[in-house]
Amino acid sequence: QEWRDARVALGALAGKTVEVEIVASMGRMDSSWWENDIAIDLVELRKPAGRATTATTTAPAMAAEGTCVVWGEPHIRVFDSGLPGQLEPAPVVDIFTVGDYWLVRSELVSIQSRYGTTEWTNGQAAAKAVAISGRFLQDHVLVVESMAGGVTWDRERILEALPSDFEVPNLVSARFREGGEALMPPGGKQRTAVRSVVLEFPLGVRLIVNRWAQHVDIMITMVPQDGGQDGHCGNFNGNVSDDTEELMMQRSDMKVLENASFFAEAPEAAGPPPPARTLADCAPETRAKAE
């Protein structure tokens, strides 16, 4: 990660609010970023030139960014899997049950995903929406659904036209564009043009959401949060080996309680658990063709 310009100005009096201003590469993307390089190779994601973002909260320490990718049924590549110097093989977490789950849960940043079935998933779940909220957004809520739904800010519809833009100064910059390329895990070669929502938030949190007919693929880029974090994107502690599905379940089932959900409507009712399927179940020739 190369920050073209990083400046943290802290000013505080006893009992007063601390204002944090970060001038860094989390700023507004130029058009070539979202038009041509939406997210083909996650490890080579371009960093745009910066702009100032002010948040009334405490900034986490500057650390290496990580990227979490949620795609398909869903399969999840955790934050720690792409960090430099990783020697352990990166696990792919497979989640097949419907419901609302935490992707990122921390003191400041909260990201949930809604998993549900589609007509193409044979009873397996797929990510149908993602919701972003938390103290870093002053508890506002932004939700991105598949093309069967919409995009909302505090339950008001936004980004209804193609192309379109939405901004709340110092909180969110959002763009809806057509012609981006599909999110894939590192090494993937798919080049299908899709409709994508590109989101920038305080603290360097960025998302790209590919909106398909009935599901979404999600890429989250951020730094590890002070005080720790967890969720289906992993605990982002620099150790990829403790983010397997089994070890995650030992920490928590990551399910969002009904009264903590960011989504306006209740999730799809859970049926009997579907049979477990992983990438290993895919025939080698089929997987090679897909990749």
Secondary structure as GFF3:
##gff-version 3
##sequence-region A 1 291
A	DSSP	beta_strand	8	11	.	.	.	ID=ss1
A	DSSP	beta_strand	19	24	.	.	.	ID=ss2
A	DSSP	alpha_helix	31	36	.	.	.	ID=ss3
A	DSSP	three_ten_helix	42	44	.	.	.	ID=ss4
A	DSSP	beta_strand	51	55	.	.	.	ID=ss5
A	DSSP	beta_strand	66	71	.	.	.	ID=ss6
A	DSSP	beta_strand	75	77	.	.	.	ID=ss7
A	DSSP	three_ten_helix	79	82	.	.	.	ID=ss8
A	DSSP	beta_strand	92	94	.	.	.	ID=ss9
A	DSSP	beta_strand	99	106	.	.	.	ID=ss10
A	DSSP	beta_strand	110	116	.	.	.	ID=ss11
A	DSSP	beta_strand	126	133	.	.	.	ID=ss12
A	DSSP	three_ten_helix	135	137	.	.	.	ID=ss13
A	DSSP	beta_strand	142	145	.	.	.	ID=ss14
A	DSSP	beta_strand	151	153	.	.	.	ID=ss15
A	DSSP	beta_strand	156	158	.	.	.	ID=ss16
A	DSSP	beta_strand	164	168	.	.	.	ID=ss17
A	DSSP	beta_strand	172	181	.	.	.	ID=ss18
A	DSSP	beta_strand	193	200	.	.	.	ID=ss19
A	DSSP	three_ten_helix	202	204	.	.	.	ID=ss20
A	DSSP	beta_strand	206	211	.	.	.	ID=ss21
A	DSSP	beta_strand	216	222	.	.	.	ID=ss22
A	DSSP	beta_strand	229	230	.	.	.	ID=ss23
A	DSSP	three_ten_helix	240	242	.	.	.	ID=ss24
A	DSSP	alpha_helix	245	251	.	.	.	ID=ss25
A	DSSP	three_ten_helix	258	260	.	.	.	ID=ss26
A	DSSP	three_ten_helix	279	281	.	.	.	ID=ss27
A	DSSP	alpha_helix	284	290	.	.	.	ID=ss28
###
